[in-house]
């Protein structure tokens, strides 16, 4: 764990400062910059009033969907996109084994058919396939997903302005609107609604005190990720009575490895939005803005009461703002569409491509 809480404190920026064009370059550098205490994480507070209602509505629906019968959820599974649209559970590879600790619902929150070209849909189904929605089984999910996703993107645009200004001041050849253009023009935006299942006991070969027991260490590969704070629900009560509770385990939650290789626990208050930089932005800015590895630690029950948190679920929502497919992202000339297939190979069985 990090020993210097001041240097590793999460940076917070007021939303109104972003909107009003206040110079926050010092905060951007501290949050994302090329120094050992960089967490690659920024929080935005004092958000527009509708945010909390949008967050609560969608995050509760994550538990509702996850509780549906398996055959119902299976209707929205899309293997051809390597599970990058609709429902996915147990398909992602983390720490060398299928990840069954969480389920995810993927969709583009900005457009239902990102690309009309059938050729591109077949070549890049991970981004170009139309959205898949449970229109009969949970119709309210679509609107809730889109509205919160679009809200996050709008705040992301404000963060992008400050990132562009900072990088351009350090690297004049860098476009002063690079990240803004990515968010405005790209059709590859993807959002992920996550449901971390209650931990009901150790899985084979797994220790309950593993730091990445709920989500393995990884880097985001896009440009900018918007992330809500997690919602913890005690699912022992009937669905219509589910209410957000505080996480009872102070060690559970999001952990980040900073550029100095220290592991830092990052807390996101309920009424804040978090933003993380991804690999594509790190490459584009020549390392001036950093992507950092992160994971999620589950609620660890004491040895004398291993079932204590057996009904505690964790839900959250991430929006990945990413370059267009044709955007060159690597020094050897690979575009985002080509490169992202290689990235997905890290986390999904290559055999899935053949299904």
Order of alpha helices (4+ residues) and beta strands (2+ residues): beta-alpha-alpha-beta-alpha-alpha-beta-beta-beta-beta-alpha-alpha-alpha-alpha-beta-beta-beta-beta-beta-beta-beta-beta-alpha-beta-beta-alpha
